[in-house]
Amino acid sequence: MIRVAFGDLPVWAKAVVFGLIGSVGVWTAISWLRGRRSRVR
């Protein structure tokens, strides 16, 4: 399904989409770790 959705996009568009998804994932992981550390203390 992902290959069908992104298969026709140019390379720069794929880079933008995956960059946005990756940055959201990193931000979510960092905020989750911060919340976990603050709860432990």
Predicted model as a PDB file, atoms N, CA, C, CB and O in Angstrom, pLDDT in the B-factor column:
MODEL        1                                                                  
ATOM      1  N   MET A   1       0.828  -1.199   0.000  1.00 67.00           N  
ATOM      2  CA  MET A   1       0.000   0.000   0.000  1.00 67.00           C  
ATOM      3  C   MET A   1       0.867   1.255   0.000  1.00 67.00           C  
ATOM      4  CB  MET A   1      -0.940   0.002   1.212  1.00 67.00           C  
ATOM      5  O   MET A   1       0.600   2.200  -0.743  1.00 67.00           O  
ATOM      6  N   ILE A   2       1.904   1.264   0.833  1.00 67.00           N  
ATOM      7  CA  ILE A   2       2.806   2.427   0.881  1.00 67.00           C  
ATOM      8  C   ILE A   2       3.530   2.580  -0.446  1.00 67.00           C  
ATOM      9  CB  ILE A   2       3.830   2.287   2.036  1.00 67.00           C  
ATOM     10  O   ILE A   2       3.713   3.698  -0.927  1.00 67.00           O  
ATOM     11  N   ARG A   3       3.938   1.477  -1.034  1.00 72.00           N  
ATOM     12  CA  ARG A   3       4.647   1.542  -2.313  1.00 72.00           C  
ATOM     13  C   ARG A   3       3.746   2.107  -3.401  1.00 72.00           C  
ATOM     14  CB  ARG A   3       5.157   0.151  -2.719  1.00 72.00           C  
ATOM     15  O   ARG A   3       4.209   2.863  -4.255  1.00 72.00           O  
ATOM     16  N   VAL A   4       2.468   1.753  -3.382  1.00 74.00           N  
ATOM     17  CA  VAL A   4       1.527   2.288  -4.366  1.00 74.00           C  
ATOM     18  C   VAL A   4       1.322   3.779  -4.150  1.00 74.00           C  
ATOM     19  CB  VAL A   4       0.180   1.550  -4.287  1.00 74.00           C  
ATOM     20  O   VAL A   4       1.256   4.541  -5.115  1.00 74.00           O  
ATOM     21  N   ALA A   5       1.220   4.209  -2.876  1.00 71.00           N  
ATOM     22  CA  ALA A   5       0.956   5.613  -2.575  1.00 71.00           C  
ATOM     23  C   ALA A   5       2.144   6.495  -2.935  1.00 71.00           C  
ATOM     24  CB  ALA A   5       0.613   5.780  -1.103  1.00 71.00           C  
ATOM     25  O   ALA A   5       1.960   7.596  -3.455  1.00 71.00           O  
ATOM     26  N   PHE A   6       3.367   6.025  -2.662  1.00 70.00           N  
ATOM     27  CA  PHE A   6       4.557   6.854  -2.865  1.00 70.00           C  
ATOM     28  C   PHE A   6       5.345   6.489  -4.112  1.00 70.00           C  
ATOM     29  CB  PHE A   6       5.453   6.749  -1.673  1.00 70.00           C  
ATOM     30  O   PHE A   6       6.353   7.130  -4.411  1.00 70.00           O  
ATOM     31  N   GLY A   7       4.908   5.476  -4.845  1.00 76.00           N  
ATOM     32  CA  GLY A   7       5.667   5.022  -5.998  1.00 76.00           C  
ATOM     33  C   GLY A   7       5.768   6.045  -7.114  1.00 76.00           C  
ATOM     34  O   GLY A   7       6.793   6.125  -7.792  1.00 76.00           O  
ATOM     35  N   ASP A   8       4.712   6.830  -7.313  1.00 83.00           N  
ATOM     36  CA  ASP A   8       4.686   7.789  -8.416  1.00 83.00           C  
ATOM     37  C   ASP A   8       5.266   9.142  -8.042  1.00 83.00           C  
ATOM     38  CB  ASP A   8       3.279   7.970  -8.900  1.00 83.00           C  
ATOM     39  O   ASP A   8       5.425   9.998  -8.913  1.00 83.00           O  
ATOM     40  N   LEU A   9       5.586   9.358  -6.780  1.00 84.00           N  
ATOM     41  CA  LEU A   9       6.115  10.658  -6.363  1.00 84.00           C  
ATOM     42  C   LEU A   9       7.566  10.811  -6.785  1.00 84.00           C  
ATOM     43  CB  LEU A   9       5.988  10.831  -4.848  1.00 84.00           C  
ATOM     44  O   LEU A   9       8.304   9.827  -6.836  1.00 84.00           O  
ATOM     45  N   PRO A  10       7.986  12.043  -7.090  1.00 89.00           N  
ATOM     46  CA  PRO A  10       9.414  12.268  -7.356  1.00 89.00           C  
ATOM     47  C   PRO A  10      10.240  12.098  -6.089  1.00 89.00           C  
ATOM     48  CB  PRO A  10       9.639  13.670  -7.943  1.00 89.00           C  
ATOM     49  O   PRO A  10       9.703  12.052  -4.981  1.00 89.00           O  
ATOM     50  N   VAL A  11      11.560  12.005  -6.271  1.00 90.00           N  
ATOM     51  CA  VAL A  11      12.456  11.721  -5.143  1.00 90.00           C  
ATOM     52  C   VAL A  11      12.377  12.816  -4.093  1.00 90.00           C  
ATOM     53  CB  VAL A  11      13.902  11.568  -5.628  1.00 90.00           C  
ATOM     54  O   VAL A  11      12.388  12.522  -2.898  1.00 90.00           O  
ATOM     55  N   TRP A  12      12.296  14.078  -4.517  1.00 92.00           N  
ATOM     56  CA  TRP A  12      12.274  15.170  -3.532  1.00 92.00           C  
ATOM     57  C   TRP A  12      11.003  15.111  -2.693  1.00 92.00           C  
ATOM     58  CB  TRP A  12      12.381  16.541  -4.236  1.00 92.00           C  
ATOM     59  O   TRP A  12      11.032  15.432  -1.505  1.00 92.00           O  
ATOM     60  N   ALA A  13       9.894  14.709  -3.294  1.00 90.00           N  
ATOM     61  CA  ALA A  13       8.641  14.617  -2.541  1.00 90.00           C  
ATOM     62  C   ALA A  13       8.713  13.481  -1.523  1.00 90.00           C  
ATOM     63  CB  ALA A  13       7.445  14.403  -3.498  1.00 90.00           C  
ATOM     64  O   ALA A  13       8.223  13.614  -0.402  1.00 90.00           O  
ATOM     65  N   LYS A  14       9.333  12.353  -1.921  1.00 87.00           N  
ATOM     66  CA  LYS A  14       9.512  11.256  -0.971  1.00 87.00           C  
ATOM     67  C   LYS A  14      10.391  11.693   0.193  1.00 87.00           C  
ATOM     68  CB  LYS A  14      10.125  10.033  -1.669  1.00 87.00           C  
ATOM     69  O   LYS A  14      10.124  11.342   1.343  1.00 87.00           O  
ATOM     70  N   ALA A  15      11.444  12.461  -0.105  1.00 92.00           N  
ATOM     71  CA  ALA A  15      12.335  12.930   0.961  1.00 92.00           C  
ATOM     72  C   ALA A  15      11.589  13.842   1.926  1.00 92.00           C  
ATOM     73  CB  ALA A  15      13.548  13.668   0.368  1.00 92.00           C  
ATOM     74  O   ALA A  15      11.790  13.753   3.137  1.00 92.00           O  
ATOM     75  N   VAL A  16      10.734  14.714   1.408  1.00 93.00           N  
ATOM     76  CA  VAL A  16       9.962  15.614   2.274  1.00 93.00           C  
ATOM     77  C   VAL A  16       9.004  14.817   3.150  1.00 93.00           C  
ATOM     78  CB  VAL A  16       9.179  16.645   1.431  1.00 93.00           C  
ATOM     79  O   VAL A  16       8.913  15.060   4.354  1.00 93.00           O  
ATOM     80  N   VAL A  17       8.294  13.873   2.554  1.00 90.00           N  
ATOM     81  CA  VAL A  17       7.306  13.092   3.306  1.00 90.00           C  
ATOM     82  C   VAL A  17       7.981  12.264   4.393  1.00 90.00           C  
ATOM     83  CB  VAL A  17       6.511  12.174   2.361  1.00 90.00           C  
ATOM     84  O   VAL A  17       7.547  12.271   5.545  1.00 90.00           O  
ATOM     85  N   PHE A  18       9.045  11.549   4.024  1.00 91.00           N  
ATOM     86  CA  PHE A  18       9.714  10.707   5.018  1.00 91.00           C  
ATOM     87  C   PHE A  18      10.451  11.548   6.056  1.00 91.00           C  
ATOM     88  CB  PHE A  18      10.693   9.752   4.332  1.00 91.00           C  
ATOM     89  O   PHE A  18      10.593  11.126   7.204  1.00 91.00           O  
ATOM     90  N   GLY A  19      10.920  12.732   5.667  1.00 96.00           N  
ATOM     91  CA  GLY A  19      11.536  13.630   6.634  1.00 96.00           C  
ATOM     92  C   GLY A  19      10.537  14.107   7.672  1.00 96.00           C  
ATOM     93  O   GLY A  19      10.841  14.153   8.864  1.00 96.00           O  
ATOM     94  N   LEU A  20       9.346  14.460   7.217  1.00 96.00           N  
ATOM     95  CA  LEU A  20       8.298  14.887   8.150  1.00 96.00           C  
ATOM     96  C   LEU A  20       7.898  13.738   9.080  1.00 96.00           C  
ATOM     97  CB  LEU A  20       7.062  15.400   7.377  1.00 96.00           C  
ATOM     98  O   LEU A  20       7.769  13.929  10.290  1.00 96.00           O  
ATOM     99  N   ILE A  21       7.704  12.556   8.514  1.00 96.00           N  
ATOM    100  CA  ILE A  21       7.322  11.402   9.342  1.00 96.00           C  
ATOM    101  C   ILE A  21       8.424  11.079  10.349  1.00 96.00           C  
ATOM    102  CB  ILE A  21       7.031  10.166   8.455  1.00 96.00           C  
ATOM    103  O   ILE A  21       8.146  10.787  11.512  1.00 96.00           O  
ATOM    104  N   GLY A  22       9.669  11.134   9.896  1.00 97.00           N  
ATOM    105  CA  GLY A  22      10.786  10.847  10.793  1.00 97.00           C  
ATOM    106  C   GLY A  22      10.916  11.869  11.903  1.00 97.00           C  
ATOM    107  O   GLY A  22      11.176  11.508  13.051  1.00 97.00           O  
ATOM    108  N   SER A  23      10.736  13.154  11.573  1.00 98.00           N  
ATOM    109  CA  SER A  23      10.864  14.183  12.600  1.00 98.00           C  
ATOM    110  C   SER A  23       9.738  14.073  13.629  1.00 98.00           C  
ATOM    111  CB  SER A  23      10.864  15.576  11.961  1.00 98.00           C  
ATOM    112  O   SER A  23       9.964  14.287  14.820  1.00 98.00           O  
ATOM    113  N   VAL A  24       8.540  13.745  13.177  1.00 98.00           N  
ATOM    114  CA  VAL A  24       7.436  13.539  14.126  1.00 98.00           C  
ATOM    115  C   VAL A  24       7.722  12.344  15.023  1.00 98.00           C  
ATOM    116  CB  VAL A  24       6.100  13.333  13.377  1.00 98.00           C  
ATOM    117  O   VAL A  24       7.439  12.383  16.221  1.00 98.00           O  
ATOM    118  N   GLY A  25       8.283  11.282  14.451  1.00 97.00           N  
ATOM    119  CA  GLY A  25       8.625  10.112  15.252  1.00 97.00           C  
ATOM    120  C   GLY A  25       9.686  10.416  16.289  1.00 97.00           C  
ATOM    121  O   GLY A  25       9.580   9.983  17.436  1.00 97.00           O  
ATOM    122  N   VAL A  26      10.711  11.160  15.892  1.00 98.00           N  
ATOM    123  CA  VAL A  26      11.772  11.524  16.838  1.00 98.00           C  
ATOM    124  C   VAL A  26      11.215  12.417  17.936  1.00 98.00           C  
ATOM    125  CB  VAL A  26      12.936  12.235  16.111  1.00 98.00           C  
ATOM    126  O   VAL A  26      11.526  12.216  19.110  1.00 98.00           O  
ATOM    127  N   TRP A  27      10.388  13.408  17.572  1.00 98.00           N  
ATOM    128  CA  TRP A  27       9.801  14.311  18.561  1.00 98.00           C  
ATOM    129  C   TRP A  27       8.928  13.538  19.550  1.00 98.00           C  
ATOM    130  CB  TRP A  27       8.973  15.407  17.865  1.00 98.00           C  
ATOM    131  O   TRP A  27       8.946  13.813  20.749  1.00 98.00           O  
ATOM    132  N   THR A  28       8.165  12.572  19.042  1.00 97.00           N  
ATOM    133  CA  THR A  28       7.318  11.761  19.917  1.00 97.00           C  
ATOM    134  C   THR A  28       8.162  10.943  20.883  1.00 97.00           C  
ATOM    135  CB  THR A  28       6.420  10.836  19.088  1.00 97.00           C  
ATOM    136  O   THR A  28       7.838  10.848  22.067  1.00 97.00           O  
ATOM    137  N   ALA A  29       9.240  10.353  20.384  1.00 96.00           N  
ATOM    138  CA  ALA A  29      10.106   9.548  21.240  1.00 96.00           C  
ATOM    139  C   ALA A  29      10.763  10.405  22.319  1.00 96.00           C  
ATOM    140  CB  ALA A  29      11.178   8.842  20.403  1.00 96.00           C  
ATOM    141  O   ALA A  29      10.838   9.991  23.476  1.00 96.00           O  
ATOM    142  N   ILE A  30      11.238  11.595  21.952  1.00 96.00           N  
ATOM    143  CA  ILE A  30      11.885  12.478  22.928  1.00 96.00           C  
ATOM    144  C   ILE A  30      10.894  12.930  23.990  1.00 96.00           C  
ATOM    145  CB  ILE A  30      12.499  13.698  22.228  1.00 96.00           C  
ATOM    146  O   ILE A  30      11.207  12.915  25.180  1.00 96.00           O  
ATOM    147  N   SER A  31       9.700  13.333  23.565  1.00 95.00           N  
ATOM    148  CA  SER A  31       8.706  13.796  24.544  1.00 95.00           C  
ATOM    149  C   SER A  31       8.264  12.645  25.450  1.00 95.00           C  
ATOM    150  CB  SER A  31       7.481  14.409  23.824  1.00 95.00           C  
ATOM    151  O   SER A  31       8.005  12.861  26.634  1.00 95.00           O  
ATOM    152  N   TRP A  32       8.174  11.427  24.910  1.00 93.00           N  
ATOM    153  CA  TRP A  32       7.801  10.275  25.723  1.00 93.00           C  
ATOM    154  C   TRP A  32       8.878   9.966  26.746  1.00 93.00           C  
ATOM    155  CB  TRP A  32       7.549   9.055  24.841  1.00 93.00           C  
ATOM    156  O   TRP A  32       8.578   9.676  27.904  1.00 93.00           O  
ATOM    157  N   LEU A  33      10.139  10.029  26.318  1.00 92.00           N  
ATOM    158  CA  LEU A  33      11.230   9.770  27.255  1.00 92.00           C  
ATOM    159  C   LEU A  33      11.297  10.831  28.338  1.00 92.00           C  
ATOM    160  CB  LEU A  33      12.556   9.702  26.517  1.00 92.00           C  
ATOM    161  O   LEU A  33      11.547  10.506  29.499  1.00 92.00           O  
ATOM    162  N   ARG A  34      11.080  12.091  27.987  1.00 91.00           N  
ATOM    163  CA  ARG A  34      11.077  13.159  28.998  1.00 91.00           C  
ATOM    164  C   ARG A  34       9.974  12.947  30.013  1.00 91.00           C  
ATOM    165  CB  ARG A  34      10.913  14.529  28.337  1.00 91.00           C  
ATOM    166  O   ARG A  34      10.202  13.090  31.214  1.00 91.00           O  
ATOM    167  N   GLY A  35       8.771  12.604  29.545  1.00 88.00           N  
ATOM    168  CA  GLY A  35       7.661  12.338  30.456  1.00 88.00           C  
ATOM    169  C   GLY A  35       7.927  11.151  31.350  1.00 88.00           C  
ATOM    170  O   GLY A  35       7.547  11.153  32.521  1.00 88.00           O  
ATOM    171  N   ARG A  36       8.573  10.147  30.813  1.00 84.00           N  
ATOM    172  CA  ARG A  36       8.900   8.963  31.602  1.00 84.00           C  
ATOM    173  C   ARG A  36       9.925   9.286  32.676  1.00 84.00           C  
ATOM    174  CB  ARG A  36       9.420   7.850  30.700  1.00 84.00           C  
ATOM    175  O   ARG A  36       9.807   8.826  33.811  1.00 84.00           O  
ATOM    176  N   ARG A  37      10.931  10.077  32.319  1.00 81.00           N  
ATOM    177  CA  ARG A  37      11.955  10.443  33.304  1.00 81.00           C  
ATOM    178  C   ARG A  37      11.388  11.323  34.409  1.00 81.00           C  
ATOM    179  CB  ARG A  37      13.112  11.160  32.619  1.00 81.00           C  
ATOM    180  O   ARG A  37      11.760  11.171  35.573  1.00 81.00           O  
ATOM    181  N   SER A  38      10.487  12.246  34.057  1.00 80.00           N  
ATOM    182  CA  SER A  38       9.936  13.140  35.078  1.00 80.00           C  
ATOM    183  C   SER A  38       9.017  12.369  36.039  1.00 80.00           C  
ATOM    184  CB  SER A  38       9.162  14.302  34.412  1.00 80.00           C  
ATOM    185  O   SER A  38       8.900  12.741  37.207  1.00 80.00           O  
ATOM    186  N   ARG A  39       8.373  11.316  35.565  1.00 71.00           N  
ATOM    187  CA  ARG A  39       7.512  10.522  36.439  1.00 71.00           C  
ATOM    188  C   ARG A  39       8.322   9.684  37.422  1.00 71.00           C  
ATOM    189  CB  ARG A  39       6.613   9.619  35.610  1.00 71.00           C  
ATOM    190  O   ARG A  39       7.866   9.414  38.533  1.00 71.00           O  
ATOM    191  N   VAL A  40       9.529   9.269  37.013  1.00 64.00           N  
ATOM    192  CA  VAL A  40      10.356   8.421  37.864  1.00 64.00           C  
ATOM    193  C   VAL A  40      10.832   9.197  39.078  1.00 64.00           C  
ATOM    194  CB  VAL A  40      11.553   7.869  37.081  1.00 64.00           C  
ATOM    195  O   VAL A  40      10.882   8.661  40.185  1.00 64.00           O  
ATOM    196  N   ARG A  41      11.183  10.466  38.869  1.00 60.00           N  
ATOM    197  CA  ARG A  41      11.714  11.263  39.988  1.00 60.00           C  
ATOM    198  C   ARG A  41      10.696  11.586  41.001  1.00 60.00           C  
ATOM    199  CB  ARG A  41      12.306  12.517  39.505  1.00 60.00           C  
ATOM    200  O   ARG A  41      11.001  12.248  41.993  1.00 60.00           O  
TER     201      ARG A  41                                                      
ENDMDL                                                                          
END                                                                             
